[in-house]
Amino acid sequence: MEIETLPYQYILVETDSSIAYVTMNRPDKRNALSLEHMQELIRCFESIAKNRSIAVVILRGNGPAFCAGHDLSEW
C-alpha cells in the first residue's frame, strides 16, 4: 500500500525501505504549526499507519528550527 504523498503543502514525505521520513517544510515560519499544517500531519500519519511495510517514522523539520510551536499569526 502506498503512502499518500500528495497534495501536501507544508510537509514532505519520503520512504526508504521500512522507514518513512516526514519533514515539516515551513522553514520561513520555523515550522510553526498552523491548523492546516497539523491536519496534513494527521492525514500523513494515518496513511502511514495503514501501511504494514513501514516500521519506523522519523519526523524532521526543514530549516533552522525543528518546530517553533503553534503559528499564532493565524489567530
N, C-alpha and C positions, 0 to 999 in steps of 0.2 A: 504494500500500500504506500502510495506517495504522500509526502508531507506537503500540505498546502503552502506554496511559496509566493503566490500572487493573489490578489494585489495588496501588498503591504507598502505603506507609505513611510513608516517610522522604524521598521526593523528589516534586517537581512537574515536569511536562513540558508544554512549550508549543511550538508551531511557528508560524513566521511566514515564509511563502514557502519559501525553501530553507534556513532556519535553524531548528535545534532548540535550545531553551533547557532545560537540565536544572538544576533548582535543588535543592540539598540543603536539606531543610526540617526540621532539628532545632535550631532556634536556642537552645532551653533547654540543649542539650548542646554548644553551639558547633559543631554539625555534625560532632561526633566520629563516626568510622566504626565502627559495630558490624558483626558478621558479616552480620546481616540487611540492614543499610544497604548494605554492599558488594555483596551478592547482588542487591539491587534495581538498583544502578547498572549492574552487569554485564548483567542482563537488559534494562535500558533501552537500553544502548549496542548490544547485539546486535540489538535491534529496530530501532534507528536505522540500523545498518549494512545492513540488508536493504532499506531504503527509498532508492531511487535518486534521489528528488527532494530529499533533504537533502544539502546541500553543506558545511554548517558546523554544528558542535556547540559550544555555549557552556555550560560548567559553572560554576554560580554557587553561592554559599552565602547562605541567608537568615539575617538577624540580624547581630550584631556581629562575627562571625568567619567566614572562608571555611571553614576546617576545622581543628579542633584536634588532628588525628591520630587514632590509634586510641582507641576508647572502652574504657579499661582497667577500667571498672566491671563489664564482662561477664566478666572473668577472676576 
